[in-house]
């Protein structure tokens, strides 16, 4: 399989094909995606910049630019915005370029809510589009993001945002932090999608075992990375800070001893929200949680599954026999020959 990298200047629509050496990108469920493009400076200068009457620096930094990777079927496997240009020269005098990029969700770390934005007893799934849409209505704020898949959770939350980071605010409302909430993404067509109860589906035909696993690792946090009693604290001043304590059942606490932690959320005084955040932390940390990492290559097509999907895994050393594991994070390396190495971080929940 072959892959192609493209750059497009958003304002003009000018599009450039970029010869590349290798690309790395990382996708994480409910937390966005980032990429690094490694290029040869001389090749970019001679084959792209000079023919178009520019230079490598201006090609990547003069205007807002989209950058993406396509496979030989024209399917985008990664898509985002250029965020950093780095040129380095080694001892032999060879110049290299490294271009950093983020997905469209990532740009919202540079957008803020209003000075005081209130949501009272609303479904959390309605807040992401409200925050994004309001931001896009600001002067020069339109990113072209529209509504895709919509869903409601049946929960109600009360939130107050004061110049809050929109990216973090949306992640915190999702299953990333709030139990029984929603998953989401901004896809390659720039649509905001809300999924309930979760994003993805069972990919029963995507199986990882000795026939295609290049390597695997299992990490099981015990004690210091466990919590069975969490104090969730909200928005307030001094003694007016609301707090709820969520605990695992007594049998679990007795098994490992009392293990406490504190969770803070200064955007809400809603004890229901705080309880759900505490419950989400307990779900992830009250027991030793199998965190499995596997590597595979192009024999398993990366377009046949994605972050949020559930795949089948066989790791006999850990007594895991063709069990279902969900893809929480995916790291992909692609070189100019089409070689693909993928690392998956998998969880049972």
N, C-alpha and C positions, 0 to 999 in steps of 0.2 A: 504494500500500500504506500502511496506517496501522499505527502502533505505540502500545502502551500501557505505561505504567510502573506497577508495583505495589510496595507496601511491606507487609511482614507482620511483626508482632511474634511472635517464635518461641515464647515461653512461652505466650501466650494464643491465638495463631492469628488475632488481629485483623488484617484485611486492608484496605488503603486503596489506591484508585486515585489516582495523582499526576499532575496536569497538569504538563507539562514544556515547556521551551523547546528544549533539545537535550541529547543524550546522546553521550558519547564512550566507547568501550571498546577495550581492547588485549588481544589474545590472543597468546601466544607458546608455541610447541611446547616441552613439557617444562619450562615455567617459569611456568605459571599465567596469570592474567588480572586486570585491574583496570578500573575504570570511574569516570567522573565524570558526575554528573547535575546539570544546570543548570536551576534552577527560579526562579519569581518568588515572592518572600517573601509578598507580599500575597495572591496567588492561593492559595498553600498554606494560609495562615492562615485565609482566609475560606471556602474551599471544602472544606478537609480538617480542619484543626486545630480550629477553633471548633465546627463541627457535632458533633465527637466529644469535646468538652469538654476539649481540651488546647491546647497551643501548639506552634509549629513545632520549638522546641528539644527539648522532651520527646518529640515525635512521632518524632524520629530518634535521640535519644540516651538515652532513659530505660531502654531494654531492648535486648537483642540483637535485631537486625532484619535480615531478608532483604529484598533489593530486586532486581527483575528487569525485563526488557523482553520483551514479547510482540508478535508480529506479529498481523495480523488473522485468522490461522488458529489462534491460540492457542498457537503454537509459541514457546517461550522462545528468544530469540537471545542473551541474557546473563542470568546469575544469580549472585548473591553476597550479601555481607554489608556493611552500612554500617560504615564505619571513621572517617569524619570529617564534621563539620558546620561549614560556614563561611558566615556572613552578611556581606555587604558592602553599603555604601550609597554611591552615586555623588554627584556634585556637584548633581544635580537632585533628590536625596532619594529615589531609587528603590532599594529594598532587593532584593538578589538572594541566592539560596541556591545553594550548591554542595555537593553530597553526594558524598564519595568512597567507593568500595567495592572490595572484593576478592572473588575467587572463594573457594570453600571450601578449595582447596589453599593459598591465601595465608595463612589463619589459622594454618597450621602453622609460620610463622616466629615465632609466639608460643608454640610448644610445644617442649619440650626432651626429649631422651632421658634415661635414667637416668644416674647418676654414672659408671657403667662398664658399657656394654652390648656384648657380644661376639657376633659372627657368624663362625663358623669354617668355611671351605670350603663355603659355601652358594651357591645360585643368587641373583644380585643381585635378580631379579624377586620373590623371596620376602620381601625386607626391607621394602619400602614398607608392605605391610599390617601386618607385625609392629610397625613403629614407630607407625603410625596407631592400630592396635587397642589397643596398650599404653597410648597416650596417652588414648584414649577411655575406658579402664577406670578412670582416675583420678577422684577425687571431682569432680563437676561437669564432667567432661571429655568427656562424650558429645556428639558433634556429629551423630549419626545417619548417619554414613558407613558404607556396607556394601561388600561385595565385588561387583564386576561381572565384566567379562571378565578371565580369568586366562591367564597364559602363562609359559613358562620359556625361558631363553636358552641353556642348555647351558654357560654360563660358571660358574666358581666364584670366589668372592671371600672374603677374610677382612677384617673391619672391626671397629674398636673405636670406640665413640662415648662421649664424656664430656660430658654436658649439651649435646649438639650440637643445633643448629637443625634440626628435622625437615624443614622445607621444603627447605632447602639440601641436606641429606643425601640426600633422595630424588632431587632434580634431578641431583646429582652421580653417582648410581648409574646414571642413565638414559643414553640416547644424547646427552643434552645435554653430557656430559663423557666417558663411557666408551664406547669403540668396541665395536660388535657387541653392545650391551646392549639395552635395551627403551625404548619410548615409553610414556607414560601420561597419564591425565587423571582428574579427578574431575568427572563429568558433572552435568547439571542435575537428575538424580534422586539425586544425592549418592552415586553408586557410584564406587569406585576401579577404574579399568580399566587393565590392563597389556597392551600390544600388543608382539608380537614377529613379525618383526624391526622393523617400524615401524608407526606409526599411519597410517591413511588408505589411499586407493586412487587409482588413475588415474581422473580425471574427464574422460574424453575429450570430453564434450559441453560442458565449461566452457572456452571459448576466448576469449582476450584478444588483440585485434588493433585495427586502425584503426577498426573499426566500433563498438567500445565502450570503448577505452582513453581516459581523459580526460587522462592525462599519464603519462610514464614517466621513469625515471632509471636509469643504470647506474653502479655504483661498483666499481672493481677495485683493491683494495689491493695495493701493490707494495712490496717491501723492508721498510719499517718495520713493516708488519702481517703479514709473512711469517715463518715459522719452518721450517727444514729440519733442525734438530738440537735436540731438547728433552731437558732433564734433569728427570726426574720424581722428586721427593723425597717420602718418606713420613714416617711417625710414628717418632720416636726422639729421642735426646738426644746432642748434640755429635757425636762421631765414629760413633755408632751409628745415624745416620739412613740408612735404605736409599735407594739411588739407582739409577735405570736411565737409560741414554741411548738414545733412539730417534732414528734418523736416516732421512732420505729416501735414495733410491738415489743413487749417486754422480753420475749424469748430471744429476739435478735440482739438486744442490748446486753442481755446476760451472757450471750455466747462470746461477745468480743470485748466487753466492758463498755462503760459510758464514753462516747466519743462526741464531743460538742464542737459546734462551729457557729459563726455569725454570718448572716447574709443581710446586706443593706440595699435598699431601693429607695432613693430619695425622690422618686417621681410619684409616689403614691402613699396615701394614708389608709388605703382600703385593706382591711385585715383579711378579706377573702383573697385578694391578690397575693398578699404576703404569705398566706397559708398555702396557696398553690405553688408559689415559688419555693417555699420550704419543702413541700411534698416532692417537687421535681428534683431538688437536691438530694433528698433521701432516696428517691428511686435510683439515682445514679451512684450513690455513695454508701448506702446502708449495708451493703454486702460486698465482698470481693467480686469485682466485675471483670469478667474476661474481656480484655482488649486485644484483639487479634489483628496482626498486620501480615498481609501477604503481598507477594509480588508476582506479576504475570506479564506476558508480552503480547504481541499483536495476534497471537493465536486466538485470543479472546477479544473480539472487536469491542472497542471502547464505546461505540455508539449503540450497543445492544443492552446497555444498562447505565445507570447514573447514580449520583448521590441521592440517597433516600430509598433506593430500591433494595430489595432483599434477595440475596444470592445464596447458593448452596456451597457449603464448605466442608471439606474432609481433612482433619488434622489428627491422625491416629495417635500421635504422641501425647495429645491432650484429651484423649477419649472423645473427640469430636468426630462423629460419623455422619457425614452428609446432612449437617444441621443447617438451619436457616439463620443467617446473619445479615444485619442491615449495614449498608455502606454509609458510614458517617462522614468519611473524608477520603478524597482521592487525589493522589499526586501523580502526574503524568510527565514523562520525559520523552521527547521526540527529537531524533536527529535528522540531518538532511538526507540520509539514506532510507528513511522511513522506518527505522528501528524504533520500537515503542516499548518502554518499560513503565509499568504502572504499579504503584503501591497503594493498597487499600487499607484503611483503618475501619475495622468492623466491630459492631456491638450487637448484643442480643436484643437491646431495647432502643 
